[in-house]
């Protein structure tokens, strides 16, 4: 991208493009599969409504899936591929969010909007805040332990909320919307 845009503007454009492409993908080539995406799948819905979760295993799985990319992003930020990796991560994250947005609306109609926002609460707020703070640290090259502690703390709190709060909220939501 040209130098006339700030890095924040470039990342905003990447996020907008990724979300739009994800939404289009879910509406056209991915439409037959949207009912089986993540929490919208019938098998996950049954698992969630049964309420027999292994929370320790869930925590370890979520910890690995949320923290490993963050550690890798910090490592890559010391290389010349720092900005490329940041753009690719933003593109992947916004594409995934666009697909999920469209899938929620396609499977739930108007109530899918409610499902979308509630399925990202409360952990989504913490994860977004942690990633936004980390991106600011990476762009500013403030990669000391003291500067990285807050974003990693928010990511860890997001994982804790996703493990021990989110399943109960999601089960309540699914009973309201789908049962």
C-alpha positions in Angstrom: 0.0 0.0 0.0 1.2 3.5 -0.7 2.8 5.7 1.9 0.0 8.3 1.7 -2.1 6.3 4.1 -1.1 5.8 7.7 -0.7 2.3 9.0 -3.9 2.7 11.0 -5.8 3.6 7.9 -4.2 0.7 6.0 -5.3 -1.7 8.7 -8.8 -0.2 8.7 -9.0 -0.8 5.0 -7.7 -4.4 5.3 -10.3 -5.0 8.1 -13.1 -3.6 5.9 -12.1 -5.6 2.9 -11.7 -8.8 4.9 -15.2 -8.4 6.5 -16.8 -7.7 3.2 -15.2 -10.6 1.4 -16.1 -12.9 4.3 -19.7 -11.8 4.1 -19.8 -12.3 0.3 -18.1 -15.7 0.6 -20.7 -16.9 3.1 -23.6 -15.7 1.0 -22.5 -17.3 -2.3 -19.9 -20.1 -2.5 -20.1 -20.9 1.2 -23.9 -20.8 1.6 -24.5 -24.5 1.7 -22.0 -24.8 4.6 -23.0 -21.9 6.8 -25.2 -23.9 9.1 -22.3 -26.0 10.1 -19.9 -23.2 11.0 -18.6 -23.3 14.6 -21.2 -22.6 17.2 -23.9 -22.7 14.6 -23.5 -26.4 13.8 -26.1 -28.7 15.1 -23.5 -31.0 16.8 -22.1 -28.0 18.8 -25.6 -26.8 19.7 -26.5 -30.3 21.1 -23.1 -30.4 22.9 -23.8 -27.0 24.4 -27.3 -27.7 25.4 -26.3 -30.9 27.1 -24.0 -28.9 29.4 -21.4 -31.6 29.9 -18.3 -29.7 29.2 -14.7 -30.4 30.1 -13.7 -26.9 31.2 -10.1 -27.6 31.8 -9.7 -29.1 28.3 -11.6 -26.3 26.8 -9.4 -23.8 28.6 -6.2 -25.4 27.3 -7.6 -25.6 23.8 -8.7 -21.9 23.8 -5.5 -20.8 25.5 -3.4 -22.4 22.7 -5.6 -21.1 19.9 -5.7 -17.5 21.3 -2.2 -17.2 22.8 0.0 -18.9 20.2 -0.9 -16.5 17.4 -0.2 -13.6 19.8 3.3 -15.0 20.7 4.0 -15.7 17.0 3.0 -12.1 16.1 5.4 -10.8 18.7 8.2 -13.0 17.4 7.5 -11.9 13.8 7.4 -8.3 14.8 11.2 -8.4 15.2 11.6 -9.3 11.5 11.1 -7.3 8.3 7.8 -9.2 7.8 6.2 -7.4 10.8 3.7 -5.2 8.8 2.9 -8.0 6.3 2.1 -10.4 9.1 0.0 -7.7 10.8 -2.0 -7.1 7.6 -2.5 -10.8 7.0 -3.7 -11.4 10.6 -6.2 -8.5 10.3 -7.4 -9.9 6.9 -7.9 -13.4 8.3 -9.6 -12.1 11.5 -12.0 -9.8 9.6 -12.7 -12.4 7.0 -13.6 -14.9 9.7 -15.8 -12.3 11.4 -17.6 -11.5 8.1 -18.3 -15.2 7.5 -19.6 -15.6 11.0 -21.8 -12.5 10.7 -23.4 -13.7 7.5 -23.8 -17.2 8.8 -25.6 -16.0 11.9 -28.0 -13.9 9.8 -28.5 -16.7 7.2 -29.3 -19.3 9.9 -31.2 -17.2 12.4 -32.7 -14.4 10.4 -33.3 -11.3 12.5 -32.5 -13.2 15.7 -29.1 -14.1 14.1 -28.0 -10.5 14.7 -28.7 -11.0 18.4 -26.9 -14.4 18.3 -23.9 -12.8 16.6 -23.4 -10.1 19.2 -24.1 -12.3 22.2 -21.8 -15.1 20.9 -18.9 -12.7 21.2 -19.8 -11.5 24.7 -18.0 -11.1 27.1 -14.8 -12.7 25.8 -14.8 -11.0 22.4 -14.6 -7.6 24.0 -11.5 -8.6 25.9 -9.9 -10.4 23.0 -10.4 -7.4 20.7 -9.1 -5.0 23.3 -6.0 -7.2 23.8 -5.3 -7.5 20.1 -5.8 -3.8 19.5 -3.4 -3.0 22.3 -0.9 -5.5 21.0 -1.1 -4.1 17.5 -0.4 -0.6 18.9 2.6 -2.0 20.8 3.9 -3.8 17.6 3.4 -0.7 15.4 5.1 1.5 18.0 7.9 -1.1 18.5 7.2 -1.0 22.3 8.0 -4.7 22.8 9.2 -4.7 26.3 7.8 -7.1 28.9 6.1 -4.1 30.7 4.4 -3.0 27.4 3.3 -6.5 26.4 1.9 -7.5 29.8 -1.4 -5.6 29.4 -2.3 -7.0 26.0 -1.4 -10.6 27.0 -3.4 -10.1 30.2 -6.5 -9.0 28.3 -6.1 -12.1 26.0 -5.8 -14.3 29.0 -8.8 -12.8 30.6 -10.6 -13.3 27.3 -9.7 -17.0 27.4 -10.9 -17.3 31.0 -14.2 -15.6 30.1 -14.6 -17.7 27.0 -14.1 -20.9 29.1 -16.0 -20.2 32.3 -18.6 -17.6 31.4 -19.4 -17.9 27.7 -20.7 -21.5 27.5 -23.4 -20.7 30.1 -24.4 -17.5 28.4 -24.5 -19.3 25.0 -26.5 -22.1 26.3 -29.1 -19.6 27.7 -29.1 -17.8 24.4 -29.6 -21.0 22.4 -32.5 -22.0 24.6 -34.1 -18.6 23.8 -33.4 -18.6 20.1 -33.2 -22.2 18.8 -35.3 -24.4 21.2 
